[in-house]
Amino acid sequence: MAASNSPQHWFDLPRAPAPGTAVGTVAELPDGQATLFALDTGGGVAQPFRLLLLRDGTQVRGFVNRCPHFGVPLAAKQSLLISKPGNSISCNVHYARFRWSDGVCEAGECEGEGLMAVPLDISADGQLTIAATGRGCD
């Protein structure tokens, strides 16, 4: 069961970043890995907007670091993140498993639901920014 009154889109979450917000560079992300990333969008260090970034070569997918089951982070810090690069990411609270390719839950309490994709733009020099709302995430 999903969290009650949970937002349907990433941009409805508190402190959601505006399109054009700088995220970092592709080079800063380990290739083939899932990386937790915190953006200060007005909440400071105590209340950042939490992202999960998945890099495959020059492609980066972005998701909100938030399990749809109860709205908790998939992991509170990088060392606790459970992932099989290129295959899946798991919530370390409920152990729901999400596909790497699209964030859909394929096992666990939220089966059939999915992570909230956050669209990213990648510039020619590898800069990552939050893309306009209606665009895809890679």
C-alpha positions as CSV (number, residue, x, y, z in Angstrom):
1,M,0.0,0.0,0.0
2,A,1.4,3.4,-0.9
3,A,1.7,6.3,1.5
4,S,-1.7,8.0,1.9
5,N,-2.0,11.5,0.3
6,S,1.4,10.9,-1.4
7,P,2.2,13.2,-4.3
8,Q,1.9,11.8,-7.7
9,H,4.8,13.8,-9.3
10,W,8.2,14.7,-8.1
11,F,7.5,18.4,-8.6
12,D,4.7,18.3,-6.1
13,L,7.1,17.3,-3.3
14,P,8.3,19.9,-0.8
15,R,11.5,21.7,-1.9
16,A,11.3,20.2,-5.4
17,P,14.0,21.8,-7.6
18,A,13.1,24.1,-10.5
19,P,13.9,23.3,-14.1
20,G,17.4,24.4,-14.8
21,T,18.7,23.6,-11.3
22,A,22.3,22.4,-11.5
23,V,22.8,18.8,-10.2
24,G,26.5,18.2,-11.0
25,T,28.4,16.5,-13.8
26,V,28.3,13.1,-15.3
27,A,32.0,12.7,-14.5
28,E,31.2,13.1,-10.8
29,L,29.1,9.9,-10.9
30,P,30.7,6.5,-10.8
31,D,29.8,4.7,-14.1
32,G,27.5,1.8,-13.6
33,Q,26.6,2.9,-10.1
34,A,23.6,4.3,-8.2
35,T,24.5,7.5,-6.3
36,L,22.5,9.3,-3.6
37,F,22.5,13.1,-4.1
38,A,21.1,15.9,-1.9
39,L,20.2,19.2,-3.5
40,D,19.8,22.3,-1.3
41,T,16.6,23.8,-2.6
42,G,15.9,26.0,0.3
43,G,15.8,23.5,3.2
44,G,19.5,23.6,3.9
45,V,21.5,20.6,4.9
46,A,18.7,19.4,7.3
47,Q,16.0,19.2,4.5
48,P,17.5,18.7,1.1
49,F,15.7,17.4,-1.9
50,R,17.0,13.8,-2.2
51,L,17.8,12.3,-5.6
52,L,19.0,8.9,-6.7
53,L,21.1,9.1,-9.8
54,L,21.9,6.0,-12.0
55,R,24.7,6.3,-14.5
56,D,25.3,4.0,-17.5
57,G,28.1,5.5,-19.5
58,T,26.9,8.8,-20.8
59,Q,23.3,8.2,-19.7
60,V,22.0,9.3,-16.3
61,R,18.5,8.5,-14.9
62,G,17.2,10.5,-12.0
63,F,14.6,9.4,-9.4
64,V,13.5,10.8,-6.1
65,N,15.1,8.9,-3.2
66,R,11.7,7.9,-1.9
67,C,10.1,4.5,-1.7
68,P,6.4,4.6,-2.8
69,H,5.4,2.2,0.0
70,F,5.6,4.7,2.9
71,G,7.5,7.6,1.4
72,V,10.7,6.9,3.2
73,P,14.1,7.2,1.6
74,L,15.4,4.1,-0.2
75,A,18.5,4.7,1.8
76,A,19.5,7.4,4.2
77,K,23.2,7.4,3.1
78,Q,25.2,6.0,0.3
79,S,26.7,3.1,2.3
80,L,23.2,1.8,3.0
81,L,22.0,1.8,-0.6
82,I,21.3,-1.6,-2.0
83,S,21.8,-1.9,-5.7
84,K,22.7,-4.4,-8.4
85,P,24.3,-2.1,-11.1
86,G,22.3,-2.0,-14.3
87,N,19.7,-4.3,-12.8
88,S,17.9,-3.1,-9.6
89,I,17.8,-0.8,-6.6
90,S,16.2,-1.9,-3.3
91,C,14.6,-0.1,-0.4
92,N,16.7,-0.8,2.7
93,V,13.6,-0.4,4.9
94,H,11.1,-2.7,3.2
95,Y,13.3,-4.4,0.7
96,A,11.1,-3.6,-2.3
97,R,13.1,-4.0,-5.5
98,F,12.9,-1.5,-8.3
99,R,14.1,-1.9,-11.9
100,W,17.2,0.1,-12.8
101,S,15.8,0.9,-16.3
102,D,12.6,2.6,-15.2
103,G,12.1,2.5,-11.4
104,V,9.1,0.2,-11.5
105,C,8.7,-1.9,-8.4
106,E,9.0,-5.6,-9.4
107,A,9.0,-7.2,-5.9
108,G,7.8,-6.1,-2.5
109,E,4.9,-4.2,-0.9
110,C,4.7,-1.6,-3.7
111,E,4.8,-4.1,-6.6
112,G,3.6,-2.4,-9.8
113,E,4.2,1.2,-8.5
114,G,7.4,3.0,-9.2
115,L,9.9,5.5,-8.1
116,M,9.2,9.1,-9.2
117,A,11.4,9.9,-12.2
118,V,13.1,13.3,-12.2
119,P,13.9,14.5,-15.7
120,L,17.5,15.4,-16.3
121,D,19.2,17.3,-19.1
122,I,22.9,16.6,-19.9
123,S,24.8,19.3,-21.7
124,A,27.5,18.6,-24.3
125,D,30.2,19.1,-21.6
126,G,28.4,16.7,-19.2
127,Q,26.6,19.2,-16.9
128,L,23.5,17.7,-15.3
129,T,20.5,20.0,-14.7
130,I,16.8,19.4,-13.8
131,A,14.9,19.3,-17.1
132,A,11.5,20.8,-17.8
133,T,8.7,18.8,-16.1
134,G,7.1,17.2,-19.2
135,R,10.3,15.6,-20.4
136,G,11.7,12.1,-20.0
137,C,14.4,11.2,-17.6
138,D,17.3,10.2,-19.8
